[in-house]
Each structure stands twice: as structure tokens, then as C-alpha cells.
Amino acid sequence: MTGRTYELIYILVPEATEQQVAELQTQVEGIVSRMGGTIEKTDPWGRRKLAYEIGKHKEGFYVLQVIKGGGELMKELDRRLKVVDQVIRHLIVRVDEEQRVVQRTQQHRQATQERRRVARGLPPRPDPSERPKVTDDDGVDGLDGMEV
């Protein structure tokens, strides 16, 4: 199993019962476990209005799942969800690459900030006492007297 992280979101018909939603979630969990993946999070969003009408449906029951697994697992999930009549739409998105980019950007910013602080003769990381206080015109801490 690779360490790739995917988000699977699927929309069921609005007439789907709690039992039908649970059955589909169980089917997805079974496929994921058989193919060597893991489900990290399941988040049923509930019944919501669709952005546009799909077929005759104006609403749908949304479910989001975060899955760790490989490409073959995602191909199998895609194939299976295409044939389920209750699923109006589904989408699988790989999110681990975006998470790596965010982490690299944060590390780069941290290193740049530390270099600048050292160049000014300060310690690499600021002390909590160095934070500037926000004061009003009266010299009072906070922004209670601020006019909007």
C-alpha cells in the first residue's frame, strides 16, 4: 500500500434512507480493506441542495471519506460507484500532494524568518514576550473603543 491520501465524495439520491447510506459506506469500507487501504475519516454531510440539477434531482445526500491507498484501489472504487444506482455523482481527488506543497511552503517561510531574525542579531524563534500589544488611542490594551 502506498501512502497516498485521497478524498472521495459521493452524492446519493435525496430519497436514500439512513440504512441505504450505511450499506453503501459498508460496501466502500469493504472494498478499501480488501485492497489494502484504510479509511481515515467518514463525514456524512447530509441532505443538501445541488449546485445544478442532475437528472430530476435538485438535492442529494453528500458523504465525504478520506482514504489512504493506492491507485488501483481508487480505480476499483470509481468502477464500483459508477454502477450503483443510488449514487448521482462521485469524485475522487488526491490530496497528499497539496499537503506536501503546503508543508514545504511553511518550512520555507519558517527558515526565511529565522534567517532574517539571526541577521538582525535576534534569536531564531521569537519569545512570547516579544509580541507587540495592540492598544487603542487611549493607550488601553485591546480594541474595545474602536469605531466602525
Stockholm file with secondary structure:
# STOCKHOLM 1.0

chainA/1-148         MTGRTYELIYILVPEATEQQVAELQTQVEGIVSRMGGTIEKTDPWGRRKLAYEIGKHKEGFYVLQVIKGGGELMKELDRRLKVVDQVIRHLIVRVDEEQRVVQRTQQHRQATQERRRVARGLPPRPDPSERPKVTDDDGVDGLDGMEV
#=GR chainA/1-148 SS CCCCEEEEEEEECTTCCHHHHHHHHHHHHHHHHHTTCEEEEEEEEEEEEEEEEETTEEEEEEEEEEEECCHHHHHHHHHHHHHCTTEEEEEEEECHHHHHHHHHHHHHHHHHHHHHHHHTTCCSSCCGGGSCCCBCTTSCBSSTTCCC
#=GC SS_cons         CCCCEEEEEEEECTTCCHHHHHHHHHHHHHHHHHTTCEEEEEEEEEEEEEEEEETTEEEEEEEEEEEECCHHHHHHHHHHHHHCTTEEEEEEEECHHHHHHHHHHHHHHHHHHHHHHHHTTCCSSCCGGGSCCCBCTTSCBSSTTCCC
//
